[in-house]
Amino acid sequence: MSMIVYLGYEGKAWIYSDTRVSTEKNGLSYHIHDNCEKARVFGDKIVFGMGYLPAVEQIFEEIEFSNQQLSDIKKITKDAYDKYKGEIGVYVLTVDNNGRYVMYTISNLLNFETLPDIIRNNDLGAAGANSDDAIDYIYQQFKLSVRPHQAILGAYNHVVDEKVGGKCILYQLDATDKYHIKINKFEYRIQDKKKLRKLRTHADMSGQAKFKKVKVTDGNNTALLDSTTRKFYMNNWDIVGVGALDAQFIQAGTLTAEDGFINNLTVNALKTLDKSDSIGDSVDYVYARDNYFKLVTGTITDRQHAKDGNGNLLYWVDAAKSQLTTETTSYPFYNLTYEPVEKFKLYLEGQGVDSYPVMQLGRGDGKTSESAKAFIKKEPDNLNITYHRSNTGAIREVKLDDMGITIKAHDNGTVTIEGKDINVVGTNKVTVSAPNGYDFT
């Protein structure tokens, strides 16, 4: 479970969330870990996910590789609910065409309608676990003249328990209008006030045993597994016939950092990154997922020392950065946050046998969704090559279809044909229409 708090203050929209993951058993909540950021930035939007964790993670992954429009997020959320069936809520903070901060709520409890809530200065709201107690605490702090930001941080520390805790992540959305948006991120530690309940496991004889402490060796006393140190010595095993492998990091000599070969590789997402890890560095990379392929330039805007699933800090073994370890070295391994700029996209538009390929070129200028971008579309009965003019998005297009070829240049665009010899031949007739007359030089 999680708690989200939003605030309109000083001309900005502030959204707070925690990183705690919990579960329930027999009516009690149990702490799992504190390593899940439930608010993520996608373009000009901040998206917060609440509910069954695998469903939320699927939503984040699919949003990253979508067009990131509200309609896309709505469909992705419903698809995740249809797959997992658990209660789910998604909140989308963005700026509308009038420059107003708007929080959209998408939930199975609301039949996946996108309900908007305009956030104005001094507006305050909260949702999720312990949110009622948090709001009461914040208002009490307001009466004592505590500043809003400090009151909200105090509320997280006030309601901390198995469901809410870890880190408090704050995103500030600062916009002068829809096209001039700045997003800042801040992190704060939430202090636990008591020892948290954690699930206790034990060994039984049912064939589904869970062991607290196990050490496994072979006949030569070679270490194979040690549960006390959480190490599985894969280099001492030969694995045959893996049906499925789910991992945070796969690292095997030449596979991760050098040139390697994999036969018949099937993945649901692929991202190629180099080893740049300094804030401000720009990285050109490929991102492929589902029916999309992208070429992206990402600028590193933030970095956090990465941890494995057990909370251990990760390091590169040496300066070559070709192998990871949990042993402390001088080369931390970072979880990086990128500000992505998509420069090329290849994807299928539509569904099933009716889908067709679309190629998008250029980053655009941000004035409209398509201005300064080019598109090549191969629909069943035509081929379109279109460029949208900078600033306005006006169309310049060449269309080849079963009827012939059409050239367009909207909004005072000019069509120029140059060549040493130009022949115009019509087997039937040639029609020239010009309301303002003709100029043959």
ZAGU-259262 format. One record per residue (C-alpha): x, y, z. Coordinates in steps of 0.02 Angstrom, whole numbers. Layout:
% residues N
X;Y;Z
...
***
This chain:
% residues 441
0;0;0
54;181;-21
6;360;18
4;506;-102
-13;690;-54
-28;834;-177
-18;1020;-146
-38;1180;-246
87;1305;-176
195;1450;-236
130;1431;-413
188;1250;-423
108;1079;-404
191;970;-271
162;781;-266
230;671;-127
239;481;-116
328;348;-15
429;195;-68
366;60;52
299;-106;-10
188;-210;104
70;-358;102
-79;-414;205
-110;-580;290
-253;-621;408
-301;-438;419
-127;-378;467
-3;-279;362
177;-338;343
327;-240;282
417;-309;128
545;-178;73
571;10;45
639;12;-133
489;49;-243
467;224;-315
283;235;-357
291;404;-443
381;415;-610
408;554;-738
354;526;-918
381;679;-1028
272;820;-960
178;704;-841
207;634;-667
120;466;-647
86;385;-479
34;203;-467
-54;122;-320
-112;-58;-297
-46;-231;-341
141;-205;-371
163;-316;-528
18;-223;-609
92;-54;-565
263;-104;-633
182;-163;-795
92;3;-810
254;101;-789
346;-7;-917
210;10;-1048
188;198;-1022
373;223;-1054
355;145;-1225
188;222;-1273
146;395;-1341
116;442;-1158
-51;525;-1191
-190;515;-1063
-287;396;-1175
-135;280;-1183
-116;280;-994
-302;243;-972
-293;92;-1089
-131;29;-1011
-208;39;-837
-363;-56;-890
-259;-190;-977
-157;-214;-818
-315;-230;-715
-388;-357;-837
-229;-459;-820
-205;-453;-631
-381;-412;-567
-317;-327;-410
-376;-154;-358
-275;-21;-446
-268;169;-452
-163;282;-563
-144;470;-539
-77;579;-680
-16;756;-642
8;866;-795
-27;1039;-867
-180;1071;-976
-193;1184;-1128
-238;1331;-1015
-79;1311;-913
-171;1239;-762
-107;1096;-655
-226;948;-670
-227;783;-576
-317;643;-669
-377;489;-574
-393;322;-665
-456;174;-564
-554;13;-580
-664;82;-440
-713;224;-558
-735;111;-710
-572;184;-781
-644;356;-814
-513;494;-818
-578;610;-684
-489;780;-682
-454;884;-527
-380;1058;-555
-245;1099;-427
-241;1283;-379
-133;1372;-252
-167;1309;-75
-263;1155;-136
-219;999;-36
-268;818;-64
-215;643;-13
-257;463;-56
-206;288;-5
-158;209;161
-168;321;315
-216;471;208
-359;527;321
-243;532;472
-113;623;368
-235;759;313
-293;786;493
-112;801;549
-70;925;410
-216;1038;453
-167;1035;636
8;1090;584
-64;1230;478
-152;1296;633
20;1304;716
87;1406;568
198;1263;506
243;1287;323
152;1166;204
306;1070;148
364;1038;326
186;991;377
174;860;241
345;785;282
290;781;464
130;691;412
229;550;329
331;529;488
171;539;591
78;398;499
229;287;461
193;101;483
206;-63;386
109;14;239
186;189;226
371;228;246
544;212;172
581;372;77
468;519;39
488;568;-143
436;744;-191
410;801;-370
382;986;-405
295;1028;-567
332;1209;-617
252;1273;-777
226;1443;-855
120;1359;-990
97;1187;-1070
258;1202;-1169
373;1271;-1034
378;1142;-895
511;1104;-766
505;953;-650
616;942;-495
640;790;-384
685;784;-198
703;639;-75
679;633;114
698;491;239
543;435;336
589;378;512
507;220;579
437;240;755
428;55;799
489;-115;746
395;-168;591
300;-331;568
385;-445;442
325;-613;382
411;-755;474
444;-911;370
486;-1086;428
517;-1262;363
379;-1391;357
361;-1562;279
226;-1520;151
345;-1512;5
328;-1321;-1
455;-1283;134
533;-1114;166
698;-1118;261
770;-982;372
951;-1037;356
1022;-1156;227
1197;-1198;168
1220;-1316;20
1385;-1391;-36
1433;-1532;-153
1534;-1687;-111
1696;-1587;-118
1631;-1457;5
1615;-1328;-135
1493;-1190;-86
1335;-1193;-191
1211;-1091;-87
1216;-994;76
1052;-917;132
1131;-823;279
1233;-717;158
1102;-727;19
1225;-795;-106
1191;-922;-243
1360;-975;-316
1304;-996;-497
1484;-1016;-556
1484;-1184;-466
1324;-1244;-552
1279;-1304;-726
1101;-1247;-763
1009;-1352;-892
837;-1315;-964
786;-1150;-884
600;-1128;-919
594;-945;-864
718;-825;-787
667;-666;-697
811;-555;-644
858;-376;-602
1035;-392;-671
1104;-523;-790
1291;-512;-797
1405;-641;-875
1575;-584;-937
1555;-536;-1118
1366;-535;-1111
1341;-374;-1014
1485;-259;-1057
1577;-334;-1204
1524;-408;-1370
1426;-569;-1348
1312;-686;-1442
1140;-749;-1393
1043;-869;-1502
854;-850;-1520
836;-707;-1397
656;-662;-1353
623;-516;-1235
477;-399;-1200
591;-246;-1189
770;-202;-1235
871;-46;-1197
1053;-20;-1247
1154;99;-1136
1338;137;-1119
1427;160;-952
1405;349;-935
1341;386;-760
1380;569;-722
1238;694;-705
1232;798;-864
1303;661;-975
1205;626;-1134
1183;449;-1196
1120;391;-1366
1030;225;-1350
907;106;-1430
745;59;-1344
636;-81;-1411
474;-144;-1334
318;-232;-1399
292;-159;-1574
401;-4;-1549
582;35;-1590
658;202;-1535
821;296;-1551
837;407;-1399
959;534;-1328
945;534;-1140
1024;664;-1026
1061;601;-851
967;711;-728
984;611;-568
1071;458;-501
1051;348;-347
1168;214;-286
1083;55;-349
1039;-92;-237
1001;-273;-271
836;-353;-220
903;-381;-43
949;-199;-15
1137;-223;-41
1229;-81;-128
1298;-128;-299
1472;-85;-365
1572;-111;-522
1717;-228;-486
1845;-111;-565
1864;38;-681
1825;-70;-834
1644;-77;-773
1614;-249;-843
1556;-344;-688
1445;-304;-538
1473;-350;-356
1402;-312;-184
1579;-296;-116
1627;-114;-85
1741;-39;-220
1782;135;-282
1657;119;-425
1475;133;-372
1341;67;-489
1203;196;-509
1019;187;-545
1004;329;-671
862;446;-713
861;508;-892
771;651;-977
737;564;-1143
725;648;-1312
655;533;-1446
736;564;-1614
673;414;-1713
529;296;-1688
471;144;-1787
309;62;-1737
149;-23;-1797
-10;80;-1800
-173;-13;-1773
-203;-192;-1717
-172;-366;-1787
-179;-397;-1974
-240;-219;-2003
-87;-136;-1925
36;-43;-2035
213;27;-2010
246;208;-1961
416;293;-1953
436;455;-1853
593;561;-1877
653;707;-1774
628;770;-1596
510;911;-1645
514;1088;-1576
382;1069;-1440
266;1200;-1513
139;1068;-1563
142;880;-1545
200;858;-1726
288;1020;-1777
466;995;-1846
438;807;-1857
426;697;-2012
324;539;-2036
328;397;-2162
172;289;-2161
138;136;-2267
-48;104;-2257
-125;-40;-2357
-163;65;-2512
-44;214;-2499
126;280;-2446
133;448;-2356
291;551;-2330
244;700;-2221
340;841;-2138
255;959;-2015
319;1137;-2023
411;1208;-1872
308;1312;-1751
139;1280;-1836
138;1097;-1887
74;1139;-2063
84;991;-2181
209;967;-2322
168;798;-2397
197;679;-2541
65;542;-2553
75;393;-2670
-85;292;-2684
-180;184;-2808
-248;340;-2894
-80;427;-2918
34;551;-2830
-20;703;-2727
96;842;-2668
36;962;-2532
111;1116;-2451
-20;1193;-2335
-23;1367;-2258
71;1465;-2391
196;1327;-2421
295;1330;-2583
323;1183;-2700
484;1200;-2800
541;1081;-2938
718;1106;-3003
811;1019;-3143
907;1048;-3304
765;983;-3410
590;965;-3341
458;875;-3444
273;880;-3401
178;747;-3499
-6;708;-3482
-75;563;-3584
-249;641;-3569
-238;823;-3513
-139;943;-3403
-239;1059;-3289
-160;1214;-3210
-262;1319;-3089
-197;1480;-3008
-324;1605;-2936
-192;1743;-2932
-128;1717;-3108
25;1635;-3187
209;1682;-3192
312;1585;-3319
489;1651;-3321
***
